[in-house]
């Protein structure tokens, strides 16, 4: 786990394709996609420029509810979010909060550890599928 609780991996695809693949993969895994937020489009609406930067908010009530039953404050970080962004050199990246970091942040007990490990494994699998 990184010091800031963020996992960032390179994508072999352009930003829009990475985001589309993420959305399709999350839905194929039975997750609900709650929102797709295009920060670059928002910037353009107010006359500002921003390289491609978008967030996908997704998850499942079954997994999220179990964590909130442990400590409701984790609801501020749920559903899960993933950021797809492009750097100055045109490289696309996928970033997301590490579930273990979220568990630590919200002081989830040991009874949540199996769920956190499953969520972390699922996110890593999705991230690899989306970016490779």
C-alpha positions as CSV (number, residue, x, y, z in Angstrom):
1,X,0.0,0.0,0.0
2,X,1.4,3.4,-0.9
3,X,1.7,6.1,1.8
4,X,-1.3,8.1,0.5
5,X,-3.5,5.0,0.0
6,X,-3.7,5.6,-3.7
7,X,-3.0,3.0,-6.4
8,X,-2.0,4.4,-9.8
9,X,-1.3,2.2,-12.8
10,X,-0.6,3.0,-16.4
11,X,-3.1,2.2,-19.1
12,X,-2.3,1.0,-22.6
13,X,-5.5,2.8,-23.8
14,X,-6.5,6.4,-24.3
15,X,-8.5,8.0,-21.5
16,X,-12.0,7.6,-23.0
17,X,-11.4,4.0,-23.9
18,X,-10.0,3.2,-20.5
19,X,-13.0,4.8,-18.8
20,X,-15.4,2.9,-21.2
21,X,-13.6,-0.4,-20.4
22,X,-13.8,0.3,-16.7
23,X,-17.5,1.0,-16.8
24,X,-18.2,-2.1,-19.0
25,X,-16.0,-4.3,-16.7
26,X,-17.6,-3.1,-13.5
27,X,-21.1,-3.7,-14.9
28,X,-20.1,-7.2,-16.2
29,X,-18.9,-8.0,-12.7
30,X,-22.4,-7.2,-11.4
31,X,-21.6,-3.8,-10.0
32,X,-23.8,-0.7,-10.3
33,X,-22.3,2.3,-12.0
34,X,-23.7,5.3,-10.2
35,X,-22.0,8.2,-12.0
36,X,-19.4,9.2,-14.6
37,X,-18.0,12.6,-13.9
38,X,-16.0,14.3,-16.7
39,X,-13.9,16.9,-15.0
40,X,-12.4,18.1,-18.3
41,X,-15.9,18.8,-19.7
42,X,-16.7,20.7,-16.5
43,X,-13.6,22.8,-16.9
44,X,-14.4,23.5,-20.5
45,X,-17.9,24.7,-19.5
46,X,-16.3,27.5,-17.5
47,X,-13.7,28.4,-20.1
48,X,-10.8,26.5,-18.5
49,X,-8.7,23.7,-19.9
50,X,-7.9,20.4,-18.3
51,X,-6.4,17.3,-19.8
52,X,-8.7,14.3,-19.8
53,X,-9.7,13.6,-16.2
54,X,-12.8,11.6,-15.3
55,X,-14.2,9.7,-12.3
56,X,-16.3,6.6,-12.4
57,X,-18.3,5.9,-9.2
58,X,-19.3,2.2,-8.9
59,X,-19.9,-0.6,-6.4
60,X,-22.4,-3.0,-4.9
61,X,-24.8,-2.5,-2.0
62,X,-23.9,-5.9,-0.6
63,X,-20.2,-5.1,-0.1
64,X,-20.7,-1.5,0.9
65,X,-23.5,-2.1,3.4
66,X,-21.4,-4.7,5.2
67,X,-18.6,-2.2,5.6
68,X,-21.0,0.6,6.7
69,X,-22.5,-1.8,9.3
70,X,-19.0,-1.9,10.8
71,X,-18.5,1.9,10.7
72,X,-20.9,4.2,8.9
73,X,-18.3,6.9,8.3
74,X,-16.9,4.7,5.4
75,X,-20.0,5.8,3.6
76,X,-18.1,9.0,2.7
77,X,-15.7,6.9,0.6
78,X,-18.3,4.6,-0.8
79,X,-19.3,3.7,-3.5
80,X,-15.8,3.1,-4.9
81,X,-14.3,5.6,-7.2
82,X,-11.7,5.3,-9.9
83,X,-10.0,8.2,-11.7
84,X,-8.8,8.0,-15.3
85,X,-6.5,10.8,-16.2
86,X,-3.9,11.9,-18.8
87,X,-0.5,13.3,-17.8
88,X,1.5,16.1,-19.5
89,X,3.2,13.5,-21.9
90,X,-0.2,12.1,-23.0
91,X,0.1,8.9,-20.9
92,X,-3.2,7.6,-19.5
93,X,-3.4,6.5,-15.8
94,X,-6.0,4.8,-13.6
95,X,-6.0,5.6,-9.9
96,X,-8.2,4.4,-7.1
97,X,-8.3,4.4,-3.3
98,X,-6.8,1.2,-1.8
99,X,-9.5,-0.6,0.2
100,X,-7.0,-1.4,3.1
101,X,-6.3,2.3,3.4
102,X,-10.1,3.0,3.6
103,X,-10.4,0.3,6.2
104,X,-7.6,1.9,8.2
105,X,-9.0,5.4,7.7
106,X,-12.4,4.4,9.1
107,X,-10.9,2.0,11.8
108,X,-12.8,-1.0,10.5
109,X,-12.3,-4.0,12.7
110,X,-11.0,-7.5,11.9
111,X,-14.5,-8.7,11.0
112,X,-14.2,-6.5,7.9
113,X,-10.8,-7.8,6.8
114,X,-12.2,-10.6,4.6
115,X,-14.5,-8.1,2.8
116,X,-11.7,-5.6,2.4
117,X,-9.3,-8.2,1.0
118,X,-12.0,-9.4,-1.5
119,X,-12.7,-5.8,-2.6
120,X,-9.0,-5.1,-3.0
121,X,-8.5,-8.3,-5.1
122,X,-11.6,-7.4,-7.2
123,X,-10.3,-3.9,-7.9
124,X,-6.9,-5.1,-8.8
125,X,-8.4,-7.6,-11.2
126,X,-10.6,-5.0,-12.8
127,X,-7.8,-2.5,-13.0
128,X,-5.5,-5.0,-14.8
129,X,-8.3,-6.0,-17.3
130,X,-9.1,-2.4,-18.0
131,X,-5.5,-1.1,-18.5
132,X,-3.8,-4.0,-20.3
